[in-house]
Structure formats: structure tokens, C-alpha cells
């Protein structure tokens, strides 16, 4: 393994001493077409570190700088690298005071600790694992228990180490203060208050062969929707494929379908995902596109417990793609049920209907009169039986 060190980063005296020493493994390389400065090429496999250490450097600061560039720990394999890194970080005694959101909590009841994604501004790419145990809560002036710490914004005093099992940074909280709900929930509540006066458009099918525009990605959510959708509706469906993480693409398709009056209903479906990742469905441009659309919108996004305003502002917000398809199926069956009742009434002329109603009323009255006469006859028979008249008649 060879590393390259720029000689221009060091003084002339230092460079002259090192270049003239002719240490094994260090080679002077002059400028070339791609660079205008001298360099040292250091072969770490054959470098004579003992000879290098004996050189009488006049500048200890430059010597330390040069030796740090060569202070490389050779690792047997990747696990050895992680273990070495873990030891280096564990030796540190620094504590960091940092503010962020704790989400996706997992509570380990057996070992009495909770593990969270610790992040800021929904940025999962930069999330780090944060351990909070029972001792941490005892050192903190908060009223939360380990199993209900989740989706909160906190200020934490943490130490940093390497999680060898996961090969990633691990933060351990020494003390925490709860500042309120996490950024995701806070944003949702703020936007919900802005749109609270909006009433979603009502939706029902108005013809036997309605057109359905499906905005989706090429994923399991779209497949689940298709599988659950009624066969007749499936035949009238047109899919518009987009990147479901790209909100501007979704908005563009909503506006296009609505402007061209392509469909009777727009369906936006996406399967589950991380709650932080689904936060983009609370973006104001998307919410405005949904509320401005003249075409009713049905959504089937995420999970049941996700707080999504795109779902709340739709004509119908289903918790899953399958539930969105089942809603359309119910509305489709309801349309035909209403249609059948309408057709039945239409087959009987109004004049005939009035005549039939009059005949029904007459027969009902006649039936009541006959019932009254029958009751009177039964009473008379009972009276005769009691007086023995029937017995005498039978003896004659």
C-alpha cells in the first residue's frame, strides 16, 4: 500500500532532511504534467520506521504531523477494523449535548432499555441509534417510562461509541429533557390547523363504466391495489407511474389528470414505509394540489397509524392500498344497487302505480272488516257453547 504526501505541506528544511536521508520505503517524485510540486511516495509495506524515527528533525511539530500521516493501524479483516475503531472511540470521555427527535422506538423489556432512531428534520439518512436505559430516566427529571418514550423531541447528554454488532455509531444517553412532540407530529398539527376548514369533496360513481386514474410506483402497494380491485373497475383503470418519493412528480400527474378530465376518480396509492419517509405527504404543495383538484381523489398510503394530511384531505383516505380498492368496490356495488331500484320504479307507469296503491288500501280495509266479523262469530260460538245449546242440538 502506497500513500502520497505533498512536500509543499512542509518546510524546506524538513523536506531536504527527509529527501536526503534515503529512508527505505520513501521515494522522491518530481512534478509532472498533472501537478507542479514534489511529493513523497511512501510504501507502507517496506517502510523502515526505525530509521525514520532516528532522524534529527529540527521541527517536532512537523515531525508529529508527518508521523500522524503514517500512523496507520493494519487490520486483519473488517471485523478487526470495527473492533479497533470501537476501542478508539470508547477511550474518549467526551459528552455531547445535542437536540433531536427520537422515533421508531423499540422497548426491550427484558434488559430495560429503549433503542431509537435519533435524527433531525426527518433526515433518516443521518439518523443514529440512541440507547436510553432505566438509569438514564432516573438521572432525568421527566415523567416518562421507557416503554412510552417515542416520537418526542429531546435534548440529550450523550456519549459516542461503536456498535460492533451493527458496525455503526452508537449514542448512549446519560440524561435527557423532553422538549415536546417530535418535528413530524408538530408539523402535522400545525398544518392540520391551517386546513381544518377544508371539506373534502364527496365521491360516488355516476356511471356503470367509470374511468380510474391510478398514480403509483412499481411496488407492492400498486400490486395489492390491483389485486383487490373489482374486475370491471380494473378494465377501466389507467396507471400513471411515478417515483412515490418525488412529490413534484405526483403533483404534476394530479394536475394533468384533472385538467384533461381523464378520470372520474384519481387514486394515489403507496405501500408502507418509515413514518419519517412518509412525512413528505404532508408537504403544502401536495396538499394544495389535492384540495384544488376538481376530480375526487382517493388515497391509500402508508399504515393506519400514520398522520398524513394527504389522506385527511382526500375524498376518501384509506389506511392501505388494499383498503382504497375495497372502498371503490363498495361504491361501485352501491351505484348498481341504486340503479336497480331506479329501474324498478321506472318500469311501472305512475298512473298504474296509483291504481295499485288504491286497490291495496281497499283490500287492507276489507281485510280489517272481515277480521272484525270473524272475531264476532267466534265470540257468539263461545257464548252458545257455554249455554249448552250446542250439546242439545247434537242430542236431537
Secondary structure as UniProt FT lines:
FT   STRAND          2..6
FT   HELIX           7..9
FT   HELIX           12..21
FT   TURN            24..25
FT   STRAND          26..29
FT   STRAND          39..43
FT   TURN            44..46
FT   HELIX           49..53
FT   HELIX           60..70
FT   HELIX           78..90
FT   STRAND          96..108
FT   TURN            109..112
FT   STRAND          113..119
FT   TURN            121..122
FT   HELIX           124..126
FT   STRAND          128..133
FT   HELIX           134..138
FT   HELIX           146..148
FT   STRAND          152..163
FT   TURN            164..167
FT   STRAND          168..181
FT   HELIX           183..194
FT   TURN            196..197
FT   STRAND          212..216
FT   HELIX           220..228
FT   HELIX           231..235
FT   STRAND          237..241
FT   TURN            244..245
FT   HELIX           247..260
FT   STRAND          265..270
FT   TURN            275..276
FT   HELIX           277..282
FT   HELIX           284..292
FT   STRAND          296..301
FT   TURN            304..305
FT   HELIX           309..312
FT   STRAND          316..318
FT   HELIX           321..347
FT   HELIX           350..386
FT   TURN            387..388
FT   HELIX           389..395
//
